[in-house]
Amino acid sequence: MECDPEDLTAAILSKVKADTERYLGFDVNEAVITIAVRFSAPQLRPVREAAHMADLEALRVMNEPTAAALACA
């Protein structure tokens, strides 16, 4: 079975979304998604597409170090 990276990422995001909704008890439609710092600008589009495929609006896609710094601020 062959799978596009977007399809695999969408499947992972769908599972995380479903688990989060079950835990929180309400629908989740938006997310901030972190990516590896080495990702280039062209690699952001497939991440956003995968979020859309998982019925999520990617409010922001940011690299992990930036997300960690914001979480600790």
Secondary structure as UniProt FT lines:
FT   HELIX           5..24
FT   STRAND          30..35
FT   TURN            37..38
FT   HELIX           41..43
FT   HELIX           44..53
FT   TURN            54..55
FT   STRAND          57..63
FT   HELIX           64..72
//
